[in-house]
Amino acid sequence: MPKAQRVVVQRGEPRRAAPQGYFSSAYHTLTSPENSSVVRSIAIFGVAVAFFSSPWSEFILPPL
């Protein structure tokens, strides 16, 4: 009859996440919930600047 062997498993250091690349890090920063209001504000500002610099902005002028 073979002897039962006891295997003891020790926990090593916790695995660290691999370092992220620049674009991956930027994507996670922009999509994090804590930054959503800032990202939304910058996007709305960009849309407003694009609108006012386009010919479509003449539609909001009062008629002469």
C-alpha positions in Angstrom: 0.0 0.0 0.0 1.6 3.3 -1.1 2.0 6.1 1.4 -0.3 9.1 1.0 1.7 12.2 0.2 0.7 15.6 1.4 1.2 18.5 -1.0 1.4 21.9 0.6 0.6 24.8 -1.6 2.0 28.2 -0.6 0.7 31.4 -1.9 3.3 33.4 -3.7 3.2 37.1 -4.5 0.0 38.3 -6.0 0.3 38.6 -9.8 0.6 42.2 -10.9 -1.2 43.3 -14.0 1.0 43.7 -17.0 1.9 47.3 -17.7 -0.6 48.9 -20.1 0.4 50.7 -23.3 -0.3 54.4 -23.9 -3.5 53.9 -25.8 -4.9 51.3 -23.5 -4.2 53.4 -20.5 -5.8 56.5 -22.2 -8.8 54.5 -23.1 -9.4 53.2 -19.6 -8.9 56.7 -18.2 -11.4 58.2 -20.6 -14.0 55.5 -20.0 -13.8 55.4 -16.3 -17.0 56.5 -14.5 -15.2 59.0 -12.4 -14.1 61.0 -15.5 -17.4 60.8 -17.4 -18.5 64.4 -16.6 -15.2 65.9 -17.8 -15.1 63.8 -21.0 -18.7 64.7 -21.7 -18.0 68.4 -21.2 -15.0 68.4 -23.5 -17.0 66.6 -26.2 -19.9 69.1 -26.0 -17.4 71.9 -26.2 -15.8 70.4 -29.3 -19.2 70.0 -31.0 -20.1 73.6 -30.2 -16.8 74.9 -31.6 -17.3 72.8 -34.7 -20.8 74.0 -35.1 -20.0 77.7 -34.7 -17.1 77.5 -37.1 -19.3 75.9 -39.8 -21.8 77.5 -42.2 -24.6 75.9 -40.2 -24.1 78.6 -37.5 -25.8 81.1 -39.8 -29.1 79.5 -39.1 -29.2 80.8 -35.5 -28.7 84.4 -36.6 -31.9 86.5 -36.5 -33.3 87.6 -39.9 -32.4 91.1 -41.1 
